[in-house]
Amino acid sequence: MMSTKDPVVFEVEWNACIKCGACVAVCPQEAGFTSSFDTIAVNKACDIACMFCQTVCPVNAITHQTLFSTEAAVF
């Protein structure tokens, strides 16, 4: 079943991130949807767009940009 939400790309404010791993712990994406800093992936389209990672971040370091479905295909 395809998601009805448009994909998003997450951004992490690295100066605020405390690298607690909460975002990775709640992420339903396949293993490997992480950055080299053990946070959720940045600069990679997330087609689930559940926003669990952004919600659970204790320091509000995660934001996102919404992609339209046609943009995600070429991202």
N, C-alpha and C positions, 0 to 999 in steps of 0.2 A: 504494500500500500504506500503510495507516495504522500509525502507531507503536503499539506495545503498552505504551509507558511513559506514565505520567500526565504532563501538561504541568507545567512549573515556571516560576516567576518568579524571575529573578536579582536579587540585591541587591549593590551595590558599596559597600565601606567606603571612602568618598571620602578620608578622612584617610590611608589606607594605599595607595591606588591611585597608581601612578607614571605612569599614562597611557602605557604602553609600546606599546599596540596589539596585544599578543600575543593577547588574547582575540578581537579582531575578525579577526585574521589566520587563526585556526583555525576560526572559526564557519562551519558549513555552511548557515546560514540565508540567506534571500534578502538581497540587498543592501538596506541600510536598517535592518537589525536592530541599530542602534547608538544610543547616547545622544548627546546634544549634546557630550559630552566624549570622543568617539571610543573608547568602551568598548562592550561589549555592552549591549543594551537592558535597562533596568530598568522595573519596573511594566508589563511587557508579557509575556503568556504565550508561552512557548517550547514548541511542541508536539513538537520533535525530542528535547529533553532528553538530548543526547549527553554533556553535561558536559565537552566538550573545553575550553571557556573556563575553567571552574573549575579544571581539572587543570593547564592551562598557566600560570596566573597565578603570576608569580614571587614575589609578596608575599602570596599567599593572601587577596586583598581581595574575592574573589567568593564569595558564598554563595547559597543558593537555598531557596525554599519550594516544596513540591510541591502542585500543585493536583489535585483529583480531576476526572475528565473532565467531570462535570456543572458544576463551578465554572468551568472554562475557557470554556464556552459563553457565560457571562454576563459574563466578565471583560472 
